Amino acid sequence: MTPRICLAPALLVASALILRPAEAAACDPDPCYQADLWQTLAPVNASLIPGDGVLVLQGANPGDPAAWLDKVALTVTLDATPVAGALEAPGLTGVLVWRPDAPLVAGMYKVMGTLDNPDDLDYCGEDLLLDFEFMSDGGAAVPLTPPSLTPMEVVSTTQIVGLDTLVCCEGVVPGTSFNDCGGDSVDYPEGQCAPTQGTGWLDVQLPIAPMLPIGTAAMLAYSLKVDGVVVASTLSPQLGWQASAPFCTEVVVTNLGTGATLTTDKQCHGDAVASQLGPQSLDPTLAITCSEPLQTCAVNAMGDAWDPNMCTPWPPGGETGTPTEGGSDSAGSDGSGGSGGSAGEAEPGEKGCGCVGGGAPGPWALPGVLVLAGLRRRRRA
């Protein structure tokens, strides 16, 4: 089973460099892409914090928040009197918490602070100044209760486009081209070729409604367990998973202030649509518009195109083009296990030099869509 984690959208670091037109190539490396600095840092639960709670801060940083604890200086006061406390890293990307040494009393607290970004990355992001207030009612957080959790499931199919999966009109020779980001594409005229293999995906969205007062709900973190393994942790009450085989999920809810946890009941997904998941055979005639006979060809010695001298009619042996259950065990379509994040059956495109390639689509993406460029069709690597 290969997962795709669908969390709240990541905050990307934008480059502050100004390039002259001649220098801005199609895939110039972005020196600020995934740079370990903070573009933003702001309070999440300033509107109301229980007396036994913590101040939760969230910002745009791709690195390990624990490495920044000594680079963030916070001063918290109540009626101009300093309130003792310390920063912590709860193990969530882009999240820090300030925990008071003693329970908070009711009142309006003032927060002043600074965050020192690396001097050698000052062109990517300047140091941050923090200046805000938060309210506490001095009361206790409400005990955790099971959240409302109603999964939304969508099945989609993606095409596997490769020189070894295509059927084409007689005389058409598909080939591989390479782009500036190091990826490759299989090119062929529109309507003249189509793949015979695909992968069926199950996308499960897990919207969470904590059903708790705002003071407690705003301190909650959520971890997604897939088949018993934690694969993601986030402040977002919207989790999701995508795989090419059935799987089961649980959500672990954690109060960042008290440390209390609660795990939802296990829910399993995909058993009823198992035959639509994983390797699938596709009917290429649904996308091919030519009237010439169809054929497949062996790949040439260079491995970058068909060899027009080594072709056979399709379908072979007078068979029909009607697809059957299952398909090829081509790489990226076997439904085998994978790690959390982006991994497995249809690997996302390489992200070197700041370019993001293709991969399995999200639950609302149109399945099996190919990008058209004039009369050429190419699949992202």
C-alpha positions in Angstrom: 0.0 0.0 0.0 1.4 3.3 -1.0 0.2 6.3 0.9 -0.3 9.9 0.0 -0.7 12.2 3.0 -3.2 15.1 2.4 -2.7 17.7 5.1 -3.2 21.4 5.3 -1.4 23.1 2.4 2.3 23.5 3.0 3.7 27.1 3.2 6.4 27.3 0.6 9.4 29.7 1.0 9.6 32.2 -1.9 12.8 33.5 -3.3 13.7 37.1 -2.6 16.3 37.1 -5.4 15.6 39.2 -8.5 16.9 37.6 -11.7 17.3 39.3 -15.0 15.3 37.6 -17.7 18.4 36.1 -19.3 19.2 34.4 -16.0 15.8 33.0 -15.2 15.9 29.7 -16.9 13.0 27.3 -16.8 14.4 25.4 -13.8 17.0 27.6 -12.1 17.7 26.3 -8.6 15.8 28.4 -5.9 18.3 29.1 -3.1 15.3 29.6 -0.7 13.4 26.4 -1.6 13.0 24.5 1.6 15.5 26.8 3.4 15.6 26.2 7.1 14.2 29.6 8.3 10.8 31.0 9.5 8.8 33.1 7.1 6.1 33.5 9.7 5.3 32.7 13.3 2.0 33.6 14.9 -0.3 32.5 17.7 -3.0 29.8 17.0 -5.0 30.1 20.2 -4.6 33.6 21.4 -8.4 34.2 21.7 -8.7 32.0 24.8 -6.3 29.7 26.7 -7.3 27.6 29.7 -5.4 28.0 33.0 -3.7 24.7 32.5 -3.1 25.4 28.8 -0.2 26.5 26.6 0.3 29.2 24.0 0.5 27.5 20.6 2.5 29.1 17.8 2.6 28.0 14.2 4.6 29.3 11.2 6.2 28.5 7.9 9.4 26.5 8.5 10.3 23.1 6.9 13.0 22.2 9.5 13.0 20.8 13.0 11.4 23.3 15.4 13.4 21.9 18.3 16.5 23.4 16.7 15.0 26.9 17.1 14.2 26.9 20.8 17.3 29.0 21.6 16.7 31.4 18.7 13.3 32.6 19.7 13.0 35.0 22.6 9.6 35.5 24.2 8.6 37.8 27.1 5.1 37.3 28.5 3.7 39.8 31.0 0.4 40.2 32.8 -0.3 43.8 34.0 3.4 44.6 33.2 4.5 41.7 35.5 6.7 39.1 33.8 5.2 35.6 33.6 7.8 32.7 33.8 7.6 30.0 31.1 9.6 28.3 28.4 9.3 27.3 24.7 8.9 23.7 23.7 8.7 21.7 20.5 5.8 19.3 20.5 7.1 17.3 17.5 4.9 19.0 14.8 6.3 20.7 11.7 6.2 24.5 12.1 4.8 24.4 15.6 6.2 25.7 18.9 4.4 26.0 22.3 5.1 28.3 25.2 4.3 26.6 28.5 4.0 28.8 31.7 5.8 27.6 34.8 2.5 27.9 36.8 -1.1 27.8 35.8 -2.4 30.9 34.1 -4.8 33.2 36.0 -7.6 35.0 34.3 -6.5 38.1 32.4 -5.0 39.6 29.2 -1.4 38.7 28.6 1.1 40.7 26.5 3.7 38.8 24.4 6.8 40.4 22.9 9.5 38.5 21.1 12.0 38.0 18.3 13.1 35.2 16.1 16.6 35.3 14.6 16.8 33.8 11.1 20.2 32.8 9.8 22.3 35.8 8.6 23.4 33.9 5.5 19.7 33.5 4.4 18.7 37.1 5.0 17.7 37.4 1.3 15.1 34.6 1.9 13.6 35.9 5.1 14.2 38.6 7.7 14.2 38.2 11.4 10.7 38.2 12.9 9.2 40.4 15.6 6.4 39.1 17.7 3.9 41.4 19.3 0.4 40.2 20.3 -1.9 39.5 23.3 -3.7 36.4 24.5 -6.5 35.9 26.9 -6.9 33.3 29.6 -10.0 32.5 31.7 -8.0 30.7 34.3 -10.2 27.6 34.1 -9.3 24.0 33.4 -9.3 22.5 29.9 -12.4 20.4 29.1 -11.7 16.6 29.1 -11.3 15.1 25.7 -14.3 13.4 24.0 -14.4 11.5 20.8 -14.5 13.9 17.8 -17.0 13.7 15.0 -15.3 11.9 12.2 -17.1 11.1 8.9 -14.8 9.7 6.2 -15.3 10.8 2.6 -14.1 8.2 0.1 -13.3 8.6 -3.6 -12.0 6.0 -6.1 -10.0 7.2 -9.1 -7.8 5.7 -11.7 -4.5 7.1 -13.1 -3.0 6.0 -16.4 0.5 4.5 -16.5 2.1 6.0 -19.6 5.4 4.4 -20.7 6.9 3.1 -23.8 6.1 -0.4 -22.5 2.4 0.4 -21.8 1.3 2.2 -25.0 -0.8 1.1 -27.9 -0.5 3.4 -31.0 -1.8 3.8 -34.5 0.3 2.1 -37.2 3.2 4.3 -38.1 3.3 6.3 -34.9 6.6 6.1 -32.9 6.4 7.5 -29.4 9.6 8.6 -27.8 11.0 10.0 -24.6 12.1 13.6 -24.1 13.7 15.2 -21.1 12.9 18.6 -19.4 15.1 21.1 -17.7 14.2 19.7 -14.2 15.7 16.3 -15.1 12.4 14.6 -15.6 11.3 12.7 -18.7 8.1 12.6 -20.7 6.7 10.1 -23.3 5.6 12.1 -26.3 3.1 11.1 -29.0 0.4 12.8 -31.2 -2.9 13.4 -29.5 -5.4 10.7 -30.1 -2.8 8.4 -31.7 -1.7 6.4 -28.6 -3.1 5.4 -25.3 -1.9 3.2 -22.3 -3.2 -0.2 -21.5 -2.4 0.0 -17.8 -3.5 2.1 -14.9 -3.6 2.2 -11.1 -6.8 2.4 -9.0 -6.6 4.7 -6.0 -8.7 5.1 -2.9 -8.6 8.6 -1.4 -10.0 9.0 2.1 -10.5 12.4 3.6 -11.1 12.6 7.4 -12.6 15.9 8.5 -12.5 16.2 12.3 -14.9 18.2 14.4 -13.6 18.2 18.0 -16.9 19.0 19.6 -15.1 20.9 22.4 -15.0 24.6 23.6 -12.7 26.8 21.7 -10.2 27.1 24.5 -9.5 23.4 24.5 -10.1 22.7 20.8 -7.5 25.3 19.8 -4.8 23.3 21.7 -5.4 20.0 20.0 -3.0 18.1 17.7 -4.1 15.2 15.5 -2.1 12.2 14.5 -3.2 9.8 11.7 -2.6 6.1 12.2 -2.8 3.9 9.1 -2.9 0.1 9.8 -1.7 0.9 13.3 1.3 3.1 12.3 1.4 6.9 12.9 2.1 8.4 9.5 1.4 12.2 10.1 0.8 14.6 13.0 -0.6 18.1 12.5 -2.7 20.9 14.0 -5.0 20.6 11.1 -8.5 19.0 11.7 -8.4 17.8 8.1 -6.4 14.6 7.5 -6.4 12.3 4.5 -4.7 9.3 3.0 -4.5 7.7 -0.5 -3.5 4.2 -1.3 -3.9 1.6 -4.0 -5.2 -1.1 -1.6 -7.7 -1.1 1.3 -6.5 0.3 4.6 -7.7 1.1 8.1 -7.4 4.4 10.0 -7.4 5.8 13.5 -7.0 9.4 14.7 -5.1 10.2 17.9 -6.2 13.5 19.5 -3.7 15.1 21.8 -4.2 18.1 24.2 -0.9 19.9 23.9 -1.4 21.6 27.2 -2.2 18.6 29.4 -0.8 15.8 27.4 -4.1 13.9 27.5 -4.7 11.7 24.4 -7.7 9.9 22.9 -7.8 7.5 20.0 -10.9 7.2 17.8 -12.3 3.8 16.8 -10.7 2.1 13.9 -12.4 2.5 10.6 -11.5 0.4 7.5 -11.8 1.6 4.0 -11.8 0.1 0.5 -13.0 -3.5 1.0 -16.1 -2.9 -1.1 -14.1 -1.4 -4.0 -11.0 -3.6 -3.7 -11.3 -4.8 -7.3 -11.1 -1.2 -8.5 -7.8 -0.6 -6.6 -4.2 -1.4 -7.6 -3.2 -2.6 -11.1 -6.0 -2.1 -13.7 -6.3 -2.9 -17.4 -7.4 0.0 -19.6 -9.0 0.0 -23.0 -6.8 2.2 -25.2 -9.4 2.4 -28.0 -11.4 4.7 -25.8 -8.8 7.5 -26.3 -7.4 6.6 -29.8 -9.1 8.4 -32.7 -7.3 7.1 -35.8 -8.6 4.6 -38.3 -5.3 2.8 -38.9 -4.6 -0.6 -37.3 -3.2 -0.5 -33.8 0.2 -1.9 -32.8 2.8 -2.1 -30.0 6.5 -2.1 -30.6 9.6 -3.0 -28.7 11.8 -0.3 -27.2 14.9 0.5 -29.2 18.5 -0.1 -28.0 18.8 3.4 -26.7 15.7 2.9 -24.6 14.2 6.3 -25.6 11.7 5.4 -28.3 9.9 2.5 -30.1 11.8 0.5 -32.7 9.5 0.7 -35.8 11.1 -2.5 -37.1 9.9 -4.6 -34.1 6.2 -4.1 -34.0 3.2 -6.4 -33.5 -0.5 -5.9 -34.1 -2.7 -5.0 -31.1 -4.6 -6.8 -29.8 -2.5 -9.9 -30.3 -3.9 -13.1 -31.6 -7.2 -11.5 -32.7 -8.2 -10.7 -29.1 -10.6 -7.8 -28.4 -9.4 -4.7 -26.7 -11.8 -5.1 -23.7 -9.9 -4.7 -20.5 -9.9 -7.4 -17.8 -9.4 -7.3 -14.1 -5.9 -6.5 -12.8 -3.0 -5.5 -14.9 0.8 -5.4 -15.1 3.1 -5.3 -12.1 4.8 -2.3 -13.5 6.7 -0.2 -11.0 4.4 2.1 -9.2 1.2 0.1 -9.5 1.5 -3.0 -7.2 -0.2 -1.6 -4.1 2.7 -2.7 -1.9 3.5 -0.9 1.3 5.3 2.4 1.6 6.3 5.0 4.1 4.5 8.0 5.3 4.5 11.2 3.2 4.8 10.8 -0.5 6.0 7.4 -1.5 5.2 4.2 -3.3 3.2 3.2 -6.3 3.4 6.4 -8.4 6.3 8.3 -6.9 5.9 12.1 -7.0 8.2 13.9 -9.4 11.7 14.9 -8.3 11.7 18.2 -6.4 15.3 19.1 -6.9 15.7 22.7 -8.1 12.4 23.6 -6.7 10.3 21.8 -9.4 7.4 19.7 -8.4 6.5 16.8 -10.6 3.5 14.5 -11.0 2.2 11.7 -8.8 -1.0 10.2 -7.8 -3.8 12.9 -7.9 -5.8 14.1 -4.9 -9.3 13.0 -4.3 -10.8 15.7 -6.4 -8.5 15.4 -9.3 -9.9 14.2 -12.6 -8.5 10.6 -13.0 -6.3 9.8 -15.9 -6.0 13.3 -17.3 -3.1 14.0 -19.6 -1.7 17.5 -20.2 -2.1 18.6 -23.8 0.5 20.8 -25.5 -0.6 21.5 -29.1 -0.6 18.1 -30.7 1.9 16.6 -28.3 0.9 14.9 -25.1 3.4 14.3 -22.3 3.2 12.8 -18.9 5.2 14.3 -16.1 7.9 12.1 -14.8 
